[in-house]
Amino acid sequence: MRRSRLRWPQVLSLGTGLFLLLWGLAGFLVTGVADFAGQAETHLLGLRVNPLSNVVHVVTGLGFIAVAPRVRTLAGVGLLLAGLYLVMFGIGSADDASTNLLNVNTGTNVLHLFVGFAGMAIVQGAAWMRQCDKVAASRQS
């Protein structure tokens, strides 16, 4: 059963992906590509960034965008990306310079937590969508 309009988990995936993509691209305007995993005091709207974090945001943003139309892959990829962002939150919470490759501060860490929770909501929503589609298909037959 195909639907022509996107449902809320797909819209959330697109929105999260676009935000991360734009955030990463804007980060490159601030940092350039020098000192790739450095601890520089480069900020974008009060959040610390470096080129490595920009790459992570661009790639994961593209991932959220790419899977949004595909309900079957939305849950799996959403779970992978949510887990990645929750791990990044955990590493950022350690406040150890040797593990802070993404140059996070408290604000950036909160951003990672919210993206991780958005990813979990996408996973739950995708599972809900698949179940609703199964029920609707069984009622039609």
C-alpha positions as CSV (number, residue, x, y, z in Angstrom):
1,M,0.0,0.0,0.0
2,R,1.6,3.3,-1.1
3,R,0.6,6.7,0.2
4,S,1.4,9.8,-1.7
5,R,1.7,12.1,1.3
6,L,4.3,11.8,4.0
7,R,3.3,10.9,7.6
8,W,4.7,12.5,10.7
9,P,7.7,10.2,11.2
10,Q,8.8,10.8,7.6
11,V,8.3,14.6,8.0
12,L,10.3,14.5,11.3
13,S,13.1,12.6,9.5
14,L,13.1,15.1,6.6
15,G,13.1,18.1,9.1
16,T,15.9,16.6,11.2
17,G,17.9,15.7,8.2
18,L,17.5,19.2,6.6
19,F,18.5,20.8,9.9
20,L,21.6,18.7,10.3
21,L,22.6,19.2,6.7
22,L,22.2,23.0,6.9
23,W,24.0,23.0,10.3
24,G,26.9,21.1,9.0
25,L,27.2,23.3,5.8
26,A,27.0,26.4,7.9
27,G,29.6,25.0,10.2
28,F,32.0,24.7,7.3
29,L,31.6,28.4,6.6
30,V,32.8,29.1,10.2
31,T,35.6,26.5,10.4
32,G,36.8,25.8,6.9
33,V,38.6,22.5,6.8
34,A,41.7,23.2,8.8
35,D,42.4,21.6,12.2
36,F,40.0,18.8,11.3
37,A,39.4,17.3,14.8
38,G,40.8,20.2,16.8
39,Q,39.6,21.9,19.9
40,A,39.4,25.4,18.5
41,E,37.0,28.0,20.0
42,T,34.9,28.2,16.7
43,H,31.2,28.7,17.4
44,L,28.1,28.7,15.3
45,L,25.2,30.3,17.1
46,G,26.9,29.7,20.5
47,L,27.6,26.0,19.8
48,R,31.2,24.8,19.2
49,V,32.0,23.2,15.9
50,N,34.9,21.8,14.0
51,P,35.3,20.2,10.5
52,L,34.8,16.7,11.9
53,S,31.5,17.6,13.6
54,N,30.4,19.3,10.4
55,V,31.1,16.2,8.3
56,V,29.1,14.1,10.9
57,H,26.2,16.5,10.7
58,V,26.2,16.6,6.9
59,V,26.4,12.8,6.5
60,T,23.8,12.0,9.1
61,G,21.5,14.8,7.8
62,L,21.7,13.2,4.3
63,G,21.0,9.8,5.9
64,F,17.8,11.1,7.6
65,I,16.7,12.7,4.3
66,A,17.5,9.7,2.2
67,V,15.4,7.2,4.3
68,A,12.4,9.5,4.9
69,P,10.3,8.3,2.0
70,R,11.1,4.6,2.6
71,V,9.1,3.3,5.6
72,R,10.8,-0.1,5.6
73,T,14.3,1.4,6.1
74,L,13.2,4.4,8.2
75,A,13.2,2.4,11.4
76,G,16.6,0.7,10.9
77,V,18.5,3.7,9.8
78,G,16.7,5.9,12.3
79,L,17.8,3.6,15.1
80,L,21.4,3.6,13.9
81,L,21.5,7.4,13.7
82,A,19.6,7.9,17.0
83,G,22.2,5.5,18.6
84,L,25.0,7.5,17.1
85,Y,23.8,10.8,18.4
86,L,23.0,9.4,21.9
87,V,26.6,7.9,22.0
88,M,27.9,11.3,20.9
89,F,25.9,12.9,23.8
90,G,27.4,10.4,26.2
91,I,31.0,11.0,25.0
92,G,30.4,14.8,25.1
93,S,29.1,14.5,28.7
94,A,32.4,13.0,29.8
95,D,34.0,16.5,29.4
96,D,37.4,14.9,28.6
97,A,39.6,16.7,26.1
98,S,41.0,13.5,24.8
99,T,37.6,12.1,23.8
100,N,36.2,15.5,22.6
101,L,37.0,15.0,18.9
102,L,33.8,16.7,17.9
103,N,34.6,19.9,19.9
104,V,31.4,19.8,21.8
105,N,30.3,22.2,24.5
106,T,27.1,22.0,26.6
107,G,24.9,23.5,23.9
108,T,26.3,21.1,21.2
109,N,25.8,18.2,23.6
110,V,22.1,19.2,24.1
111,L,21.7,19.4,20.3
112,H,23.0,15.8,20.1
113,L,20.6,14.7,22.8
114,F,17.6,16.2,21.0
115,V,18.7,14.7,17.7
116,G,19.0,11.3,19.4
117,F,15.5,11.6,20.8
118,A,14.1,12.7,17.5
119,G,15.7,9.6,15.9
120,M,14.1,7.4,18.5
121,A,10.7,9.1,17.8
122,I,11.3,8.4,14.1
123,V,12.0,4.7,14.9
124,Q,8.8,4.4,17.0
125,G,6.8,6.3,14.4
126,A,8.0,4.1,11.6
127,A,7.1,0.9,13.5
128,W,3.7,2.4,14.2
129,M,3.3,3.2,10.5
130,R,4.2,-0.3,9.4
131,Q,1.7,-1.8,11.9
132,C,-1.1,0.5,10.8
133,D,-0.4,-0.4,7.2
134,K,-0.6,-4.1,8.0
135,V,-3.9,-3.7,9.8
136,A,-5.3,-1.6,7.0
137,A,-4.2,-4.2,4.4
138,S,-5.7,-7.1,6.4
139,R,-9.1,-5.2,6.7
140,Q,-9.2,-4.7,2.9
141,S,-8.6,-8.4,2.1
